[in-house]
Amino acid sequence: NGLKKRIDLLASMPLEKLDSMALKDIHHKAS
């Protein structure tokens, strides 16, 4: 299941990297 793999990957990431990715994602959607 691709979603579970993605969740596992996100769960294993450091929070600061997660935050910067989330911000980039939000910025990308907003533009």
N, C-alpha and C positions, 0 to 999 in steps of 0.2 A: 504493500500500500504506500503510494508516493507521499500522501499526506502525513502518515505516521513517521515516515523517514524524515520528512521536513521538520516535523515537531521535535523529533529526537535530536536533529541537528541544531535546531534553535535552542533547545534545552541545554545542549552541551556548550553553547557559545558563551563567552564572557559578556556581561551585561552592557558594558560600554560599546562593544562592537554591535550588539543587538540594537542599542539606541541609535547609533549612527546609521545603521541599515534602515531602521524604521523611519528615521527622519528623511533619508534619501528617498525612500519609497513614497512617503507622504508628499514630499516636494515634487517627485516625478509625476504623481497623480494630479497634483494641483496645477502643474504647468501645462 
